[in-house]
Amino acid sequence: MHINLDSLNGSGITGLVVCYAESLLTLTVGFSTYNSLNKLLKNSYDGPPVVYSKLRTFKSSSSNDWRNLADTYTLQTNPFPELRQLVCTNMCPFITSSVFCWIQPTLEVMEANLHDQTFMQFVDDGVFEANSFPPLHHVNLPWGTRNTDILIANPPRELTRVLSLSPVLEKVVFGTPISCSSSAVDVLCRCKYLRELSLGGTRFTISQAIQLINRFPKLHSLTLSLKTSNDVNERGAVSETEIK
């Protein structure tokens, strides 16, 4: 069963989702309040937790900043024991690390927009340790900030962290700017199975881009930014290189 809801404003709608929790394979929801999420994860104020035992895909969308809520529901058990895909557009509604720790053994696709402070808290909690998501093959962890000029403290280090999450990564999206493109190239060498790579925030010289392409013969799609260059040798290298 698949349920797609733009909003969970009505208690009847939430109750319907909870009623069929054990049958759902895909759940797509939009959150207007954190209380809406709480109602999806527990039956009542003192009721038992809801477990979506067959759920494979959870998608959510919300523009709210969940970090400073006092009424956060503390999960006692994994609500998604068989989850394969977690896709959270705008801001991720899970502000504690429990859910991410629980879904590590099963998750294959992770797209979650985390506030930079939330991400660093998850790092401190051990969520993003090396090989902590063994089956993960697609990862996109953009950072949200209150001020677009504020970025995470050490982007190359965090790219290294992201690339070490799984030994079988095939698709990586990392849009946070990295001033030193050579740092990005060095850490990418550990990803032997890459087929899709997006480093839109990092500017490469033409030579660096060619080196990157040559290191990954299985790469089908590459997105990056090129630095402006007046180097004749670099311009010639492009004309002499066949990019498939």
N, C-alpha and C positions, 0 to 999 in steps of 0.2 A: 504494500500500500504506500502511496505517495501523497503527501499533503503540502500544499503551497499556500501560505497565508501572508498577505501584505501587512496585516496588523493583528495583534492579539488584545485588542481593547476590550472585547466582550468576554465575560467569564464563561459563557456558554461555549464559545469557540475554544477557549483553553481547555475546558472540561472534555470537549470532543477529542482533542488531541491526546489528552491524558488517557482517555478511555481506550483508545486504540494504540497506546504506546507500544505494546508487545507485538503489534503487527506491522508497524511502520518500517519501511526501508529507506525512505527519503523524507526529510522534514525541512521545509524552507519557510522561515518566519521573519517578520519585521517587528522590532521592539520599539515601543514608544516610552516605556518605563521599565525600570529594573524589576518591578513587581511582576510584570508579565513573564519575565524569565523565571522568577521564583515559582510561579504557578505551574510552569511546565515541568519543574523538577521535584515538586512535592504535591501530594494529594490535597492536603489541607494544612492549617497552621501547625497541628500536632501530628499530622499524618505521616505515613511512611514515604520514603523517597520513591520517585518514579524512575523506572529503569526501561530504557528503549532497547530491549534485548536484541532486536534484529536490525536496528538502524545502521545503515551503511553510509549515509550522507546527511550531514547537518549543515545547513546554510542559514546565515542570519545577516540582517542589515540593520544598522542603527547609527545615528549620528551623535548619540549621547556619550558623554565622558563618564564612565562608571567608577572611576577610581576612588572617589571620596564618599561613597555611600555607606551609611551606618547600618542599613537593614539588609546587608548582603546575606543571602542564605548560605549557610555552611553545609556543603555536601558531605554526606556520610558514606556514600558508596558511588561507584562509577555508573553514571547514567547512560553511558554509551560503550558497552563492553565489546561491540563488534564494529566500531566506527572505522570507516576507511577514508572518508573525505570530510575535512573541516574547512569550510569556506566562510569567512566573516568579512564582509565588506564594511567600509567605514570603520567603526571601532569594535574590537572584539568584546563580547559581553562577559566573558569569563575573566575576572580580575584577580582570581587566586590561582595558584599553580596546580591545584589538585586535578582538575580535568585534564590538563596537558600531560601530567604524569601518568594518569590512568590510561590514556589513549596511545601512549608511546608504542606498545607492542603491536598494534593493529593499523595505525594510521599510514596511509599511502600518499595522500594529498593534503597539504597544509597551506592555506592562504588565510592569514590572520593579521589584521592591522592592529598592532600593539602600540600603545603609548610608550615612549622611550623609557619612562620610569617603570612601567609595568614590565617591559622586556627585561630591564636590569634586575628587577625583583625576581623574575622567573630564573634568570641566570644565577642569582644568589641561592635560589631554592633548588638548583641542580637540574632544572627542566631541560636545558639545552647543552647537556654534556655530550662529548663525542660518542657517536653511535647510539644515542639514546632513543632514536626512532629507526629501528632496523629496517622496516619495509618501506620507508619513505622514499618516493622517487620524484616528487614534485613539491617544491617549497617556494613560498613567496611571503616574506615577513617584512612588509613596509612599516616604517615607524611614523606615528602621528605625533605632532608637537603643537603646543599652543602658538608658537611663533615659528613660521616656516624657515627663519634664519638659524634656528637652533637645531643642531643635528646631534646624533649620538656621539659620545666623546671620541671613540676610536673606531671609525668605520672599517678599516682593514682587519682589525682584530675580530669585529663582529661578523664580517664576511667569512673569515676563517672558521668562526664558530658555526655559522649556518652551513657551510660546506662540509663540516665534519659530523653533521647530525645523522647521516646515513651513508653506508658504503655503496648504495645502489642509486644515488641521485641521478636522474635523467634530465630534469628541468629545474633550473634555478633562475629566479627573478630577484635582483637586488638593485633597487633604484636609488639607494642612498649614495650621494656623491662621495667618491674616493679621490683625493688629490693626487695620490701616488699610484698611477696605473700599474706600475711594475709589481707593487704589493698584491694587487688583485690577480695578476697573471701567475705569480708564484704559488698562491694558495689554491688556485684552480687545478693545479697539476694533480692533486689527489683524486679528482673526480674522473674516473676512467670511463664512465658510461654516459657522459653528458650528450644529450641530443638537442636540447634547447637551452640557450643561455641569454639572459637579458641583463646587461650592466649599463642601463641607460644613463645613470648618473655619473659615470666615469668616462673621462676623455682619454682616448688612446691616440698615439701617433699611428701613421699608416703601417710602419714596420712592426710595431707592437701588435696591431690588429692581425697582420699576416702571421706573425709568430703564434698568436693565440689560435687562429684557425688551423694552422699546421699541427698543433699539439693535439687537436681533437678531431680525428678523421671521421668519427661517427656523428659529428655535429650537423644537424639539419637546419637549425635556425639560430642566428646570432644577432643581437641588438646591442649596439654600443654607439658612443659619440666619438667622432674623429676630431683631433686637433687640426687647426689650420697649419699647413706646412708649405714652405717655399723651397724645400729641399728637392732638387731635381732627381736625386737618387730614389727618394721615397716615391715621387710621382711615377718614376719609371718602374718601380717595383710593383705598383698596382697594375700597370698595363701588361706586365709579364706574368702576373699571377692569375690563375684561373680559380675562381671561387664558385663552388657548386652549392 
